[in-house]
Amino acid sequence: MSHALVTGATGFVGSHLVELLAEAGVRTRALVRRTSDTTRLEALGIERVEGALDDAPSLRRAAAGVDVVFHLAALTRARNAAEYGRVNAEGARRVAEAAGACGARLVYLSSLAAVGPSEGGRAVGESDEPRPITDYGRSKLAGELACRAAAGDVEVVVLRAPAVYGPRDRDLFRFFSMAARGIVTLPTGPERRLQLIHARDLAAALVAAARADRPGPIYNVAEARSYAWSEVAGMVAGAVGGKVRFVRVPPALVRAAAGASELGARLMGRATIFNRDKARELLAPGWLCETAAAERDLGFVARIPLASGLQQTADWYRSEGWL
């Protein structure tokens, strides 16, 4: 890999990826919207091409001459399924077409939400039949299928990531914010286990997929160890410091609060991260995935354990005045 295009470079994971590419000396180009804050990209010397996922000519201009396209741009919150589909499925199709036109390998960042939760403590594998339970998950699965259908003979490597955390993340920040105020809520019922991945590790996995010799079509990437939600909450509490009280909330109340949050956002004409889909994810039996294939084929192993990664994240929030 000598020349790469990154979509979503100004986003959370994208910002970590372009930093890693810059450190590795890879010539990198970013597709950016007119309204994007490109300060970080400019500081890294990243070439910028103005465009959008619904603007096919701009995608072709951005992809011209590159040998790898990293497609990270996506909606993680939307007002409805159609909005997710326009960006996460149709946008992915257009990016794949642009990658195919220039003969570049396409590395597509997907999500465990595309395959759905694990059942009975069994980790999902790459060959398991997808059963997404949310509009977001269905849109990411549609994006995977669109990429493979539209890229032609060009290699497409799909990485499915679990919950991602790290400096600059806004979605999981609310857990840190709650802990800093002294209260963390957890749903009642059986312990639900999940895997996570630090954004820096995910960036390394994306680079490994771009460099791998004859990679397969789909890989799960995550820290191999799983955690109960109560363990994660305890680590977040430890990272922010101070006394934290854990409050157990019945699933019915979680669903009701998510529905109220979604209704309030809809009335204001915007999307919210805490909606009924998010409640389904939080209340799912678990989010566990097999990671052996990524280690075998890509040489990727997550290096940042959750406790130290959460502490690093909390320290960053504090240094930036978020906490």
ZAZAZA-383582 format. One line per 5 residues: number of its first residue (from 1); their letters; for each residue x, y, z of C-alpha. Coordinates in nm, 4 decimals. Layout:
NUM	A	X:Y:Z; ...
END
This chain:
1	MSHAL	0.0000:0.0000:0.0000; 0.1539:0.3273:-0.1114; -0.1422:0.5576:-0.1777; -0.4728:0.5397:0.0099; -0.8097:0.7123:0.0122
6	VTGAT	-1.0020:0.7392:0.3390; -1.3697:0.8273:0.3614; -1.4811:0.9392:0.7066; -1.1320:1.0694:0.7826; -1.2645:1.3505:1.0025
11	GFVGS	-1.4691:1.1082:1.2122; -1.3754:0.9227:1.5277; -1.2170:0.6053:1.3848; -1.1051:0.7847:1.0695; -0.8983:1.0321:1.2695
16	HLVEL	-0.7050:0.7444:1.4277; -0.6596:0.5725:1.0905; -0.5123:0.8766:0.9145; -0.2740:0.9286:1.2066; -0.1522:0.5703:1.1729
21	LAEAG	-0.1170:0.6014:0.7957; 0.0794:0.9237:0.8352; 0.3115:0.7560:1.0858; 0.3658:0.4722:0.8374; 0.4522:0.7151:0.5578
26	VRTRA	0.1538:0.6187:0.3415; 0.0472:0.8896:0.1009; -0.3100:0.9544:0.2075; -0.6044:1.1375:0.0583; -0.9300:1.2139:0.2387
31	LVRRT	-1.2775:1.2668:0.0989; -1.4218:1.5604:0.2933; -1.7460:1.7526:0.2892; -1.7460:2.1281:0.2449; -1.8504:2.1714:0.6076
36	SDTTR	-1.5913:1.9304:0.7556; -1.3360:2.0480:1.0085; -1.0098:1.9555:0.8352; -0.7714:2.1072:1.0906; -0.6337:1.7689:1.1978
41	LEALG	-0.5933:1.6531:0.8366; -0.4053:1.9691:0.7451; -0.1705:1.9227:1.0409; -0.0946:1.5684:0.9219; -0.0373:1.6781:0.5624
46	IERVE	-0.3323:1.4753:0.4322; -0.4507:1.5645:0.0822; -0.8175:1.6657:0.0786; -1.0734:1.6170:-0.1980; -1.4114:1.7818:-0.1493
51	GALDD	-1.7024:1.5515:-0.2205; -1.9776:1.3355:-0.0770; -2.1026:0.9770:-0.0814; -2.3963:1.0755:-0.3033; -2.1656:1.2494:-0.5540
56	APSLR	-2.0230:0.9757:-0.7780; -1.7939:1.2064:-0.9825; -1.6281:1.3353:-0.6638; -1.5735:0.9767:-0.5479; -1.4040:0.8885:-0.8767
61	RAAAG	-1.1792:1.1937:-0.8479; -1.0890:1.1040:-0.4917; -1.0110:0.7403:-0.5780; -0.8047:0.8116:-0.8898; -0.4535:0.6723:-0.8576
66	VDVVF	-0.4881:0.5096:-0.5153; -0.4258:0.1416:-0.4480; -0.6425:0.1102:-0.1343; -0.9749:0.2694:-0.0453; -1.0759:0.2670:0.3221
71	HLAAL	-1.4498:0.3257:0.3462; -1.5336:0.4396:0.6996; -1.7910:0.7138:0.6411; -2.1291:0.6061:0.7810; -2.4246:0.7134:0.9898
76	TRARN	-2.4296:0.5726:1.3427; -2.7492:0.7602:1.4245; -3.0366:0.8475:1.1914; -3.4004:0.9514:1.2054; -3.5246:0.6439:1.0173
81	AAEYG	-3.4230:0.3327:0.8228; -3.4329:0.5125:0.4886; -3.1774:0.7666:0.6091; -2.9450:0.4875:0.7193; -2.9903:0.3162:0.3844
86	RVNAE	-2.9092:0.6213:0.1750; -2.5726:0.6656:0.3456; -2.4653:0.3242:0.4718; -2.5869:0.1130:0.1796; -2.6134:0.3394:-0.1246
91	GARRV	-2.3064:0.5372:-0.0226; -2.1077:0.2159:0.0145; -2.2167:0.1044:-0.3312; -2.0914:0.4259:-0.4893; -1.7585:0.4043:-0.3055
96	AEAAG	-1.7184:0.0429:-0.4221; -1.7868:0.1468:-0.7797; -1.5194:0.4170:-0.7553; -1.2711:0.1683:-0.6066; -1.3503:-0.0805:-0.8820
101	ACGAR	-1.2995:0.1822:-1.1504; -0.9443:0.2519:-1.0322; -0.8585:-0.1083:-0.9394; -0.8032:-0.0337:-0.5703; -0.8578:-0.2827:-0.2885
106	LVYLS	-1.1582:-0.1772:-0.0835; -1.1446:-0.2118:0.2952; -1.4951:-0.1591:0.4309; -1.5535:-0.0932:0.7993; -1.8693:-0.2735:0.9038
111	SLAAV	-2.0061:-0.3661:1.2436; -2.1035:-0.6664:1.4524; -2.4479:-0.5080:1.4350; -2.4580:-0.6357:1.0751; -2.4503:-0.9988:1.1897
116	GPSEG	-2.6452:-0.9498:1.5116; -2.5916:-1.0458:1.8746; -2.4480:-1.3702:2.0082; -2.6791:-1.6250:2.1687; -2.6148:-1.8606:2.4565
121	GRAVG	-2.2608:-1.7334:2.5111; -2.1489:-1.8567:2.1675; -1.9329:-1.6126:1.9737; -2.0492:-1.5355:1.6190; -1.8198:-1.6340:1.3350
126	ESDEP	-1.7598:-1.4811:0.9954; -1.9648:-1.7513:0.8215; -2.2689:-1.7267:1.0499; -2.5935:-1.6186:0.8888; -2.6493:-1.2489:0.9638
131	RPITD	-2.9500:-1.1650:1.1804; -2.9273:-0.7913:1.2504; -3.1753:-0.6579:1.5049; -3.1533:-0.2835:1.4319; -3.1973:-0.0490:1.1370
136	YGRSK	-2.8310:0.0442:1.1715; -2.7224:-0.3194:1.1584; -2.9404:-0.3896:0.8562; -2.7944:-0.0876:0.6754; -2.4361:-0.2000:0.7464
141	LAGEL	-2.5145:-0.5498:0.6180; -2.6660:-0.3923:0.3064; -2.3438:-0.1928:0.2718; -2.1371:-0.5121:0.2856; -2.3477:-0.6726:0.0140
146	ACRAA	-2.3420:-0.3568:-0.1979; -1.9624:-0.3396:-0.1801; -1.9173:-0.6978:-0.2915; -2.1695:-0.6581:-0.5723; -2.0414:-0.3260:-0.7060
151	AGDVE	-1.6634:-0.3636:-0.6888; -1.6405:-0.6165:-0.9721; -1.3068:-0.7946:-0.9755; -1.1555:-0.5674:-0.7124; -1.0814:-0.7214:-0.3716
156	VVVLR	-1.3212:-0.6234:-0.0953; -1.2240:-0.6876:0.2670; -1.4946:-0.6324:0.5281; -1.4028:-0.5753:0.8923; -1.6805:-0.6164:1.1480
161	APAVY	-1.6046:-0.4258:1.4662; -1.7847:-0.4306:1.8020; -1.8303:-0.1202:2.0163; -1.5344:0.1108:1.9560; -1.3962:0.3421:2.2230
166	GPRDR	-1.1009:0.5739:2.2692; -1.0023:0.9403:2.2614; -1.2423:1.1595:2.0583; -1.5336:0.9164:2.0863; -1.8688:1.0821:2.1569
171	DLFRF	-2.1051:0.7834:2.1536; -1.9670:0.5990:2.4587; -1.8710:0.9250:2.6279; -2.2100:0.9331:2.8028; -2.1023:0.6376:3.0200
176	FSMAA	-1.7957:0.8316:3.1316; -2.0105:1.1402:3.1899; -2.2562:0.9431:3.4068; -1.9713:0.7905:3.6060; -1.8166:1.1336:3.6605
181	RGIVT	-2.1507:1.2440:3.8089; -2.1438:0.9463:4.0446; -2.4102:0.7184:3.8934; -2.3943:0.4396:3.6344; -2.7105:0.2589:3.5269
186	LPTGP	-2.7126:-0.1079:3.4252; -3.0065:-0.3216:3.3139; -3.1302:-0.5922:3.5469; -3.1312:-0.9557:3.4446; -2.8546:-1.1979:3.3481
191	ERRLQ	-2.5035:-1.0691:3.2852; -2.4560:-0.9690:2.9239; -2.1066:-1.0130:2.7856; -1.9440:-0.8174:2.5052; -1.6166:-0.7477:2.3323
196	LIHAR	-1.4828:-0.4035:2.2487; -1.1953:-0.2542:2.0540; -0.9873:0.0591:2.1014; -0.9910:0.2944:1.8010; -0.6129:0.2713:1.7658
201	DLAAA	-0.6351:-0.1084:1.7481; -0.9150:-0.0847:1.4942; -0.7016:0.1467:1.2811; -0.4229:-0.1131:1.2957; -0.6676:-0.3831:1.1853
206	LVAAA	-0.7749:-0.1717:0.8876; -0.4127:-0.1237:0.7833; -0.3464:-0.4973:0.8251; -0.6428:-0.5730:0.5959; -0.5047:-0.3352:0.3343
211	RADRP	-0.1606:-0.4998:0.3420; -0.2591:-0.8653:0.3737; -0.1707:-1.1096:0.0977; -0.4891:-1.2735:-0.0352; -0.7224:-1.1861:0.2508
216	GPIYN	-1.0650:-1.3397:0.2913; -1.3857:-1.1439:0.2445; -1.4896:-1.0859:0.6099; -1.3143:-1.0627:0.9460; -1.4282:-0.9912:1.2997
221	VAEAR	-1.1837:-0.7636:1.4832; -1.1979:-0.7077:1.8586; -1.0035:-0.7530:2.1775; -1.0152:-1.1306:2.2184; -1.1253:-1.1142:2.5825
226	SYAWS	-1.4916:-1.0599:2.6640; -1.6326:-0.8575:2.9533; -1.9589:-0.8399:3.1420; -2.1320:-0.5022:3.1268; -2.0814:-0.4719:3.5033
231	EVAGM	-1.7048:-0.5161:3.4548; -1.6996:-0.2456:3.1874; -1.8975:-0.0120:3.4118; -1.6567:-0.0777:3.6997; -1.3571:0.0007:3.4795
236	VAGAV	-1.5170:0.3227:3.3571; -1.5849:0.4195:3.7183; -1.2244:0.3465:3.8105; -1.0989:0.5477:3.5136; -1.2917:0.8626:3.6052
241	GGKVR	-1.2148:0.8284:3.9786; -1.4346:0.9150:4.2703; -1.7297:0.7265:4.4191; -1.9791:0.5743:4.1793; -2.3148:0.4175:4.2619
246	FVRVP	-2.4486:0.1461:4.0317; -2.8235:0.1562:3.9728; -2.9969:-0.1467:3.8230; -3.2797:-0.0577:3.5832; -3.5488:-0.3008:3.4587
251	PALVR	-3.5371:-0.3658:3.0807; -3.8882:-0.2226:3.0446; -3.7654:0.1084:3.1822; -3.4640:0.1045:2.9471; -3.6984:0.0573:2.6518
256	AAAGA	-3.9330:0.3302:2.7751; -3.6487:0.5776:2.8237; -3.5105:0.4958:2.4785; -3.8540:0.5455:2.3230; -3.8938:0.8816:2.4968
261	SELGA	-3.5468:0.9906:2.3821; -3.6264:0.8882:2.0247; -3.9619:1.0704:2.0288; -3.8048:1.3854:2.1676; -3.5357:1.3827:1.9005
266	RLMGR	-3.7923:1.3244:1.6266; -4.0011:1.6186:1.7430; -3.6874:1.8334:1.7211; -3.6075:1.6991:1.3730; -3.2842:1.5264:1.4644
271	ATIFN	-3.1418:1.1837:1.5436; -3.0300:1.0531:1.8816; -2.7849:0.7774:1.9721; -3.0115:0.6560:2.2531; -3.3173:0.5177:2.0766
276	RDKAR	-3.5161:0.1945:2.0657; -3.2511:0.0311:1.8452; -2.9833:0.1158:2.1012; -3.2012:-0.0353:2.3726; -3.2237:-0.3572:2.1703
281	ELLAP	-2.8448:-0.3661:2.1503; -2.8000:-0.2975:2.5219; -3.0507:-0.5676:2.6159; -2.9259:-0.8306:2.3678; -2.7859:-1.1523:2.5215
286	GWLCE	-2.4317:-1.0601:2.4213; -2.1956:-0.9244:2.1564; -1.9227:-1.1858:2.1212; -1.7236:-1.2693:1.8084; -1.4536:-1.5086:1.6956
291	TAAAE	-1.1249:-1.3295:1.6196; -0.8946:-1.6180:1.5204; -0.9329:-1.5616:1.1456; -0.8060:-1.2030:1.1685; -0.5027:-1.3213:1.3639
296	RDLGF	-0.4363:-1.6058:1.1184; -0.4853:-1.4179:0.7894; -0.4136:-1.0549:0.8775; -0.1664:-1.1009:1.1617; -0.3905:-0.8773:1.3706
301	VARIP	-0.4219:-0.9030:1.7469; -0.5712:-0.6208:1.9535; -0.2942:-0.4826:2.1760; -0.4783:-0.2451:2.4094; -0.6556:-0.4139:2.7032
306	LASGL	-0.9813:-0.2564:2.8067; -0.8750:-0.1295:3.1505; -0.5766:0.0669:3.0217; -0.7666:0.1817:2.7125; -1.0529:0.3190:2.9216
311	QQTAD	-0.8072:0.4961:3.1506; -0.6354:0.6526:2.8510; -0.9731:0.7591:2.7153; -1.0827:0.9129:3.0459; -0.7520:1.0982:3.0697
316	WYRSE	-0.8075:1.2406:2.7213; -1.1623:1.3502:2.8061; -1.0260:1.5226:3.1147; -0.7433:1.6930:2.9279; -0.9908:1.8248:2.6680
321	GWL	-1.2323:1.9517:2.9321; -1.5044:1.6988:2.8489; -1.5056:1.5681:3.2073
END
